[in-house]
Amino acid sequence: MTIHWHGVFQLLSAWADGPEMITQCAIRPGNKYTYKFRIINQEGTLFWHAHSSFLRATVHGAIIIRPRVRHSYPFPTPYREVPIVLGEWWNANVVDVENQALALGIGPNISNAYTINGWPGDLYPCSQNQMYKHRVEQGKTYLLRIINAAVNSHLFYKIANHNMTVVAVDARYTNPYVTDIVVISPGQTVD
């Protein structure tokens, strides 16, 4: 397996980008590998994921790049930061899902459920009535770091009866804008 640092500008460190058999050999089970690279001129949210077979579907996480020491956000400092990783769940081994698609010459089956921070929610029989919950305090500002870790699905993120202000996309600050829904492509991040 290898790890791809999705969206990180690999300036002078292309060997650390992670695509298996392109920039490096796979990290074999039981072995170790240390990725070394510098993140330059990027602030915000990116994500990492496995870059071996279809493992990207289930092996992933957030990269949070905060302002340097003695620097601040270009907006009021939030009360809290909350990573929101939108993902997928298959009722099968994801490598088997990929192998079936390759054998049939078609795209892989869509997932059986979508997840928020690993929890599928109460719509699906796999959830056992559990879902991701985050308690907030009224009047406080939260920086949601939304990541679409889904393999092939554009996803929508909405909080009922609430607007959000988008301040960054893919570790780049943007002119803030208010919306009640975020549409997010595979591999994209929105703060």
Number of C-alpha atoms within 10 A of each C-alpha: 17 24 21 20 23 18 18 20 16 15 11 9 12 12 14 19 23 24 19 18 11 10 13 14 12 18 14 10 7 5 7 8 9 6 12 9 16 11 11 10 9 17 19 21 26 28 24 20 21 21 22 19 14 18 18 21 21 19 15 20 18 20 19 15 13 14 14 9 6 5 8 11 14 10 9 8 12 12 12 11 14 12 18 22 23 22 26 24 20 16 10 10 12 20 15 12 18 17 14 15 14 12 8 9 9 10 12 18 12 14 19 14 18 21 19 21 17 16 22 24 19 13 13 13 11 16 14 12 12 13 16 13 10 6 5 11 8 6 7 9 15 15 17 19 21 25 30 27 31 25 19 16 17 14 17 12 15 13 10 8 6 9 12 19 16 19 20 19 20 22 24 16 18 13 8 12 10 11 12 13 16 18 12 21 18 16 20 21 26 24 26
